Amino acid sequence: MVFSYTLLLVKKHLAMSFDVDEKNLSQWLNWHGRSEGKLIRSHLALSTGEALGVSTHTAIIWAVVCELIHSASLLHDDVCDSDEIRRGKVSVWKNFGIPAAICTGDYLIAESFRKITEIEQGWHQNILLGLLSGTVKEIVFGQSVDVNSNFLGLGWEEYTKLATAKTSPLICLPIIGMFKCAELEEPYYINLRKLTDDLGLAYQIVNDLENILINESNEIPTDIKFERVNALIVCLKEISSEKEINFLKKNKSELKQYLLSSNIAGDLILKIDNILQSIKNSIHLMPVVIRPIIFSLSEEIKKRSHQFAHAN
């Protein structure tokens, strides 16, 4: 009941952050914020904060900050990746133009930094401000590598580094912020980052599977259409000749059909299972009260990945 109430407060704070006087920005924010998503980062921040005895007010504001920066990253990612759909509706850039999406994302980044000033404990402000700044830089570094990567040019090791850099920072952020406010010892930060790197990799592989395998129409999946890095394609490259790769690159419908009919997805599901098993084996390195939070996130990833198990 308490957790439901704090999550409700997070939603109220987010609504206030999305409420602006400028009519154009207001329209873009309303369009983007109409589907709020699963609020995974809020759940992580609130659960971790509560488990570690961090101030409820700090945890609520930090949850809002994490949602704002995540929301900004989605807007900018959609522009970089030419994604036309976000959470079941037309993306901001597609509906209002690229400048609108960039401006909206920039506003949310600025708002996330401003929101930290609402935290009552000054030393919490200082810790979380530095953490947020560092994470934003990480996100930019990861995205800069992604947009310059050849979708048929990466090996598995390179893909792993890229997928981790793209996804891990925003999974780690809500949890490590509460770790630092609770003044946990340094080894916990290192172990947490290793676990969230693994979670980030597994999460990205699942997203890649969903992009290509969940395709209700006959259209070419966006990762193939726009030649974006995808785990399925990386694995295909490693078992195909250069001649075959060149043919598939020129014939994207055949590439899609090959990926749908091959067992590459099954191999990736096994990779995900191995990653999640590694997390399970290392979860004892986390504080006892945090372990259920990590376990729950792992189970959600496993559930999403195994929706493809029977089809392969």
N, C-alpha and C positions, 0 to 999 in steps of 0.2 A: 504494500500500500504506500509506504514511504517512497519507494523507488518510483512508483507511478506518479506520485505528486512531483518529485524532482524532475522527472521527464516532462511533465506538463509545464513546469517552469521553464525548462529549456526551450520548449516550443513557443512559449510566450516571448522569451527574449529574442528568439529567431524572428518572430513576427515583427517585433519592434525594429530589428536591424534591417528588415526588408521594407519597412515603411518609410519612404523618403518623399520629400516635397517636389522634387524635380519630376515633371510628368513623364518624360521619356524613360528615364532610369526606373521610375516606378513601374511603368508598363513592362519593361524588360525583366525586372526583378519578380514581378507578379507572375509573369509567364514561366520563368525558371523555377520559382519557388512553389508553384501550385502543386507539384508532386515532390514531396519532401524526402522520399526514399525511406530506407529502413532505420535511419538514425543509428547506424552501427557504432559510429565513433562516440556518440552521446552515451550509448549503453556501456561502452568500454570505459569511458572517463568516469561516469557515475558509479559503476560497479567497483572499479579500482579505488576510487576516492573513498567510497563507503567502507570497503574492506580494510583500507589502511588508516582509517580514522582521520582523513583530511577534512578540513572545513567544508561543510555542505555548500556554502556559497561559492567557495573557490572551485569546487568540483562542477557546479552548475555552469558558472561562467566559462570554465575551461572546456566543458562539453560544447557550449555554444561556439567558442573560438574554433574548435576542431571541425565543427560542422560548416562554419563559414569558409574556412580555408579549403576544405574538401569541395564545397560547392563551387568556389572560385576555380579550383583545378579542373572540375568537370566542364565548365564553360570554355576554358582555354584549351583543354584537351579536344573538345568537339571541333574547335576551329582547326587545330593542328592536324586532326585525323579526318576532317571532312565528314564527321558523323552527323547525319541528318535527323536522327531520332535519339531522344534522351528520355529514359523512363516512360516509354510508350507514347511520347508526343514529340512533335517537331521541335528540334533544338533551337535555341535562341538565335544563333548565327544564321540558320537556315530561314527562320521566320522574319527576323528583323535586320539581318546583315552582320558581317564580320565586325565592323566597328562597334555595334551594339553589344555583341558578346564580349569583346575585349574590355569595353568600358564597364560592363556589369561585373566581370571578373575582377577588374582592378578595384572597383568600389568594395567588393566583398573582402579582398585582401586588406585594404585600408581599414575596413570596419572590424576585421578580426584583431588587428593590432590595437585599435581604439578600445575594443571590448575588454582587453586585459586591464585597462586602467580602472575598470569597475570593481576589480578584486580588492577586497578590503585590506588584506594583509600585504604590506608593501614588499616584503621579501619574496612572497609568492609572485607578485607582479614581476620582479626582476628576473627570477628564475624562469618563469614561463615566457617572458618576452624574448630572452636569449634563445630558448628552445624553439619558439615559433619561427624566429628569424632563421635559425640554422636549418629548420625543416623546409621552409620555403625555398632556400637555396638548393637543398637536396632535390626537391621536386623539379626545379628549373634545370639542374644538371642532368637529371634522368630524362626529362622531356627533350632536351637538346640532343642527347645521344639518340633517342628514339626517332626523332624526325629526320635524322641523317643516316639511318640504318637501311641497308638494302634488304628487302624482305626475303630474298632468296640467297642472301650472302652470309648469313650468320650460322655458326655452328652452335651445338647445344650449350657449351660453356659460355659463349658470348651471350646467348639468349638468356641464360640464367642470371648473369650479371645485370643485363638490361631490365629484365622483368622484376628483379629484386629492387633495383634502383627506382623504378617507376612506382612500385606498389607498397613496399615496406614502410617508407617514412610516415605515411598517413595512417597506417595500422599501429605503428609504434607510438606515434605522437600522443594520443589520449591517455595511454597507459603510463608512459615514461614521465609525462608531466606530473601525474599523481605520485609516482615513485620519488621524484625530486622534491616535491612538496612535503612528502613524508620523511624525507632525508634518509632514504635507504642507502646502504653501502654500495660502493662502486661496482663490485662484481655483479650485483643484480641488474645494473644497467647494461653491462656487456652481455649477460645471459639473455636478457629480454630482447636485445637487438638481434641476437642470433635466432631466437624463436620467431620474432616478427619477420625476419628475413625469409625464413622457411615458410611462414604463413603467407607472406606476400608473394612468393614464388608459386605456391600452390594455388593461391587466389587468382593470379594472372593466368595460369594454365587453364583453370576452369573458365575464365572469361573468354579465352581463346577458343576453347571447345564450343562454348555457347554461341560465339559469333558465327561459326561455320556450320555446326551441326543442328542448331535450332534455326531452321530456315523454312518457314511455312509457305513461301512462294518459290517461284522458279528463278528468282533474281540471284545474281552472283553475290555472295556474302561480302560485306564491306571491307573486311581485311584482305580479301583477294582483289576486289574491285579497285581499291586504292593502294594496293601493294604495301600493306602494313605487316610488320613483324608479327608472326603468329606461331605458337608452339607446334601446331600440326604441320605447318609448312617447313619449319626448321627441321623437324624429324624426317619429313619427306625428302628434303635436300640431302640428308646424310645417307639415304639408302638408294639414291637415284644417280644416274650418270649425268654428266654435263649436258649431253645431247637431250636427254629426257627433260631436264630442268628448263632448258631453253625452249623446248616445245610447249611445256606446260605454262610457262610465263606468257607465251604468245596466245595460248588457247585457254583462257581462264575458265570457261565452262567445263572443259575436260579436267582441269585442275580441281575444280569443285567436286565433280563426280568421282574422281579418283580418291579424294580425301574422304568422301562419304562412304565409299565402298571398301576402303582399306581397313587394316586393323591398327592403324596408327593411333586412333583415339583410345583403343584398348590399352596400348602400350603407355600412353600418357596417363590414363587412370591408374595404372600400376605405379608410375612415377609419383603421382600425387599420394597414393597410399603409402609409399615408402617415405615421402617427406613428412607426412602426418605421423607415421610411426616414429620417425626420428624426433619429432616434437614431443610425442608421448614419452619417449625414453629420457628426454631432457627436462621434462616439466618439473621434476623434483628440485631443479635449481632455482625455481621461483618460490617466493613466500607462499606458505600453505594457503592463505586466504585468496591468493591470486590464481591458483591452479584451476579452479572451476571456470574462470573467465576464459583462460587460454583453451581449455578443453572444449568449452561450448563453441568457440569460434572454429576450432578444428573440425568439430562434428558438423557444423553448418557447411564448411567447404567439402567435406566428405559426402554429405547428402547431395550437394549440387553436382559433384563429379560423377556420382554413381547413377544419376538419371540416364547416363549414356551407356552404362555397363551392359544392359540387356540388348541394346541395339548393335553391340559390337561383339 
